[in-house]
């Protein structure tokens, strides 16, 4: 059977890297889903059925984590002993925080804009470019594999969390504006 004490990359037989091949992740996930599906264990003992359910749950959690760039970055840092999940008192550079305030103000102004669709698209492009830049910075720092580089990668993750939240807020505004 499988070993759920392995990290997600090992469990899925994938390289431990930020630039993950999502096609390989998908293919490996499908293969393991077929192998581990609880229906295949219905005729076996209670213990084996429970293990199948545990393996499938672990697989689903692994795929969900590795599929999303932000959660993959957080997980990679977690493997290095850096927790970016539960921090609340983290200092980020004031210029970044000012930029975030300006982006949020732009988002708030969209509802009253004469062409909210165009404004939203313009903001989306800015946010996507910022996220792309942060992902590249994260990957560069993470690959250096030194404690100081990993701390710099953690700063990127903290910034990515802000940008990710802004992206979700944009989606919510878009739903509100255009689904009515």
VMD Tcl script that draws the C-alpha trace (Angstrom):
set ca {
  {0.00 0.00 0.00}
  {0.87 3.69 0.08}
  {2.78 5.61 2.72}
  {1.00 8.71 3.99}
  {4.01 9.69 6.08}
  {5.65 10.80 2.83}
  {5.38 14.40 1.78}
  {2.94 15.17 -1.03}
  {5.63 15.18 -3.71}
  {6.98 11.79 -2.64}
  {3.47 10.37 -2.33}
  {2.74 11.43 -5.90}
  {6.23 10.48 -7.16}
  {6.88 14.04 -8.35}
  {9.99 16.20 -8.02}
  {10.05 18.62 -5.08}
  {9.87 21.85 -7.04}
  {7.75 24.97 -7.36}
  {7.63 24.76 -11.17}
  {5.49 21.66 -11.08}
  {4.32 19.92 -14.23}
  {0.55 20.15 -13.71}
  {-0.07 17.58 -16.45}
  {2.13 15.07 -14.61}
  {0.31 15.92 -11.37}
  {-3.03 15.26 -13.04}
  {-1.89 12.00 -14.64}
  {-0.35 10.70 -11.42}
  {-3.47 11.71 -9.48}
  {-5.76 9.84 -11.85}
  {-3.58 6.72 -11.70}
  {-3.56 6.76 -7.90}
  {-7.31 7.47 -7.73}
  {-7.92 4.31 -9.75}
  {-5.54 2.30 -7.58}
  {-6.81 3.65 -4.24}
  {-10.52 4.09 -4.85}
  {-12.51 2.67 -1.90}
  {-14.75 0.62 -4.24}
  {-11.74 -1.52 -5.10}
  {-11.49 -2.46 -1.41}
  {-15.16 -3.15 -0.69}
  {-14.61 -6.91 -0.48}
  {-11.61 -6.61 1.87}
  {-11.36 -6.19 5.63}
  {-12.55 -3.12 7.55}
  {-8.94 -2.12 8.14}
  {-8.08 -2.23 4.45}
  {-11.20 -0.25 3.55}
  {-10.34 2.41 6.17}
  {-6.79 2.62 4.83}
  {-8.14 3.08 1.32}
  {-10.29 5.97 2.51}
  {-7.29 7.50 4.33}
  {-5.07 7.16 1.26}
  {-7.72 8.70 -0.98}
  {-8.21 11.62 1.42}
  {-4.45 12.17 1.59}
  {-4.25 12.04 -2.20}
  {-7.05 14.58 -2.57}
  {-5.38 16.90 -0.05}
  {-2.02 16.54 -1.81}
  {-3.45 17.30 -5.24}
  {-5.44 20.31 -4.00}
  {-2.33 21.71 -2.30}
  {0.09 21.16 -5.16}
  {-2.30 22.31 -7.87}
  {-2.62 25.86 -6.54}
  {0.60 27.94 -6.82}
  {0.17 29.76 -3.49}
  {-0.60 26.66 -1.44}
  {2.25 24.81 -3.22}
  {4.65 27.59 -2.23}
  {3.39 27.50 1.36}
  {3.78 23.71 1.45}
  {7.33 23.85 0.07}
  {8.28 26.31 2.81}
  {6.55 24.15 5.39}
  {8.80 21.28 4.31}
  {11.73 23.61 5.07}
  {10.32 24.38 8.54}
  {8.86 27.79 7.66}
  {5.21 28.29 8.57}
  {3.42 30.88 6.45}
  {-0.05 29.52 7.18}
  {-0.73 30.85 10.67}
  {1.27 34.04 10.93}
  {-0.50 37.17 11.98}
  {2.19 39.69 12.96}
  {4.44 39.83 9.90}
  {6.14 43.02 8.77}
  {5.91 43.69 5.05}
  {7.54 46.56 3.29}
  {5.52 49.79 3.44}
  {5.65 50.33 -0.34}
  {3.98 46.97 -0.92}
  {1.31 47.73 1.67}
  {0.67 51.14 0.08}
  {0.30 49.47 -3.31}
  {-2.22 47.05 -1.80}
  {-4.25 49.92 -0.39}
  {-4.29 51.60 -3.80}
  {-5.37 48.38 -5.53}
  {-8.17 47.90 -3.01}
  {-9.32 51.47 -3.50}
  {-9.37 50.85 -7.26}
  {-11.49 47.77 -6.63}
  {-13.93 49.74 -4.49}
  {-14.27 52.37 -7.22}
  {-15.19 49.85 -9.93}
  {-18.83 49.51 -8.90}
  {-19.38 53.22 -9.62}
  {-17.32 53.34 -12.83}
  {-18.94 54.14 -16.18}
  {-17.41 50.98 -17.65}
  {-16.91 48.58 -14.71}
  {-16.03 45.68 -17.01}
  {-13.09 47.55 -18.54}
  {-11.96 48.80 -15.12}
  {-12.14 45.32 -13.67}
  {-10.16 43.88 -16.59}
  {-7.50 46.55 -16.20}
  {-7.21 45.79 -12.48}
  {-7.15 42.04 -13.18}
  {-4.17 42.50 -15.50}
  {-2.28 44.46 -12.84}
  {-3.02 41.82 -10.21}
  {-2.06 38.94 -12.51}
  {1.22 40.66 -13.41}
  {2.00 41.26 -9.74}
  {1.26 37.63 -8.90}
  {3.39 36.40 -11.80}
  {6.29 38.54 -10.59}
  {5.93 37.25 -7.01}
  {5.82 33.62 -8.21}
  {9.02 34.15 -10.18}
  {10.70 35.78 -7.17}
  {9.53 32.94 -4.93}
  {10.89 30.29 -7.28}
  {14.23 32.04 -7.67}
  {14.62 32.38 -3.89}
  {13.38 28.87 -3.14}
  {15.82 27.30 -5.60}
  {18.77 28.96 -3.88}
  {18.07 26.65 -0.96}
  {19.71 28.73 1.76}
  {18.06 29.91 4.98}
  {18.18 33.57 3.93}
  {16.80 32.75 0.47}
  {14.02 30.71 2.04}
  {13.15 33.68 4.26}
  {13.00 35.86 1.15}
  {10.75 33.22 -0.44}
  {8.53 33.39 2.65}
  {8.19 37.16 2.19}
  {7.06 36.47 -1.39}
  {4.46 34.03 -0.08}
  {3.16 36.59 2.40}
  {2.77 39.08 -0.44}
  {1.15 36.42 -2.64}
  {-1.44 35.92 0.11}
  {-2.45 39.59 -0.19}
  {-2.66 39.38 -3.98}
  {-4.59 36.11 -3.84}
  {-7.14 37.62 -1.47}
  {-7.51 40.65 -3.73}
  {-8.11 38.29 -6.67}
  {-10.90 36.54 -4.77}
  {-12.44 39.92 -3.91}
  {-12.32 40.86 -7.59}
  {-14.12 37.64 -8.51}
  {-16.79 38.34 -5.90}
  {-17.30 41.86 -7.25}
  {-17.49 40.53 -10.79}
  {-20.15 38.01 -9.73}
  {-22.10 40.75 -7.98}
  {-21.90 43.20 -10.88}
  {-22.50 40.90 -13.82}
  {-24.73 38.16 -12.47}
  {-27.56 40.52 -11.65}
}
mol new
graphics top color blue
foreach p $ca { graphics top sphere $p radius 0.5 }
foreach p [lrange $ca 0 end-1] q [lrange $ca 1 end] { graphics top cylinder $p $q radius 0.2 }
display resetview
